[in-house]
Amino acid sequence: MDGKLDLFTLITLVVAVLAILKLRSVLGKDTGGDTRREERAAERRRTTSTADTNVVTMPRRDAPAPPAGDVALADAEQRIRIFAAGDSAVAQGLLDIYKYDAMFDPAVFVKGAKQAYEMIVTAFAEGNRKTLKDLLSREVFDEFAAEIVARDKRGELIDQSFVGINKADIVEAETRNGVASITVRFVSQLITATRDRAGMVTGGDPQKIKEVTDVWTFSRDVSTARARQNLNWKLIATQES
């Protein structure tokens, strides 16, 4: 060939070189498949590692559920006995009420009883029959109303300031025929004086704080679900000590 490349040989060489370059470009190129496989493998390793160190044990489907009613009753009994401060009779009486009404809480009751006590004492001094009617049983209301009428006939006015309640302790509790009764001893402080028509003081002292102890009994029907919807306790008996 006189030391020269003919046209056919040159074309063959060019095609061969192009084929080699194409093959090298494909073999040497990262198509992303291997990278994605490595990433998935790494993710599985991380997931497995995390699962081993943060194990959450799910409850078994066939495991028996805890006796919620018994647990609630046991918890309530403990709270009530602590509240009763060692008075087993009071604790049992409060627990009997709780068995009728699972929403009953003696601490909440005492808070409400203190508010009712102040409202009743103030309403009686002012002669406010409407407020008294909402808070008293029919029998007690009749007694209070009769005293207000007698006081009005005598021309007396009660000059009173409610200072506060020092103590309010449950001393008795019981349930009879679905009716709950709780007796509370209140120790309060009042400034009270009785004045005649002329405004003269006929009893008490408008400048002196007096400590008063009252023992009041409140009652509420808890016999049925419908009755328990009425959360109001009414005063059914009073006495001073």
C-alpha positions, 0 to 999 in steps of 0.5 A, spaced: 500 500 500 506 504 498 506 506 506 499 509 505 492 508 508 487 507 504 480 510 505 477 504 507 482 502 512 481 509 515 474 509 516 475 502 519 479 505 524 475 511 526 469 507 527 473 502 532 476 508 535 469 511 536 466 505 539 471 504 544 470 511 546 462 510 547 464 503 551 468 507 555 463 513 556 458 508 558 462 503 563 465 509 566 458 513 567 454 513 574 447 512 571 444 513 578 442 506 579 448 504 583 448 510 588 440 509 589 441 502 591 447 504 596 442 509 599 437 504 600 441 499 603 444 505 608 437 507 609 435 500 611 441 499 616 439 506 619 432 504 620 434 497 623 439 500 628 434 505 630 429 500 631 433 496 635 435 502 640 427 505 640 423 499 641 416 500 643 412 494 645 405 494 643 399 491 647 397 484 645 391 483 642 389 478 646 391 481 653 386 482 658 384 490 659 385 492 666 378 493 670 377 500 669 371 500 674 375 497 680 381 501 678 377 507 679 373 505 685 380 503 688 383 510 686 377 514 689 377 510 696 384 512 697 383 519 695 376 519 700 380 516 706 385 521 705 380 527 705 377 524 711 383 524 715 382 518 719 375 518 720 372 511 717 365 513 718 365 519 714 370 516 709 365 510 708 359 515 707 363 519 702 364 512 698 357 510 698 355 517 695 361 516 690 358 509 688 352 512 686 355 518 683 362 517 680 363 524 679 362 526 686 368 529 689 368 531 696 373 537 696 369 540 690 363 539 694 366 543 700 368 548 696 361 549 693 358 548 700 362 554 703 360 558 697 353 556 699 354 558 706 356 565 705 350 566 700 345 563 705 348 567 711 348 574 707 341 572 704 338 571 710 341 578 713 338 581 707 331 578 707 333 575 700 327 570 699 329 569 692 336 567 693 334 562 699 329 559 695 334 556 690 338 554 696 334 551 701 329 545 702 322 547 702 322 546 710 328 550 711 326 555 707 319 556 710 323 557 717 327 562 714 322 566 711 318 565 717 323 569 721 324 574 716 317 576 716 317 576 724 323 580 724 320 585 719 314 586 724 318 588 729 322 593 725 329 590 725 334 590 721 340 586 720 347 590 719 352 584 717 359 583 714 361 577 712 369 576 714 370 569 712 370 562 713 376 559 718 374 552 717 369 547 713 369 540 715 365 534 713 362 531 720 357 526 717 355 523 710 350 518 708 346 515 703 339 513 704 334 510 699 338 514 693 338 520 697 345 523 699 346 527 705 353 531 708 353 535 714 358 540 715 361 544 721 362 551 719 367 556 723 366 563 720 367 570 722 362 575 722 360 582 724 353 583 725 348 587 729 341 588 730 338 595 729 331 597 731 327 602 726 331 608 729 337 605 727 339 603 734 343 597 736 339 592 740 343 586 739 350 584 737 356 589 735 357 593 729 365 594 731 366 587 733 368 580 729 364 574 732 366 567 731 360 563 729 360 555 728 354 552 724 353 545 723 349 544 716 346 538 712 346 538 705 342 533 701 341 531 693 338 526 690 343 521 686 338 515 685 338 515 678 342 518 672 336 523 671 336 525 678 344 526 678 344 531 672 341 536 677 348 537 681 345 542 686 345 540 693 340 544 698 340 545 705 335 541 709 337 542 716 341 547 721 344 547 728 348 552 732 354 549 736 
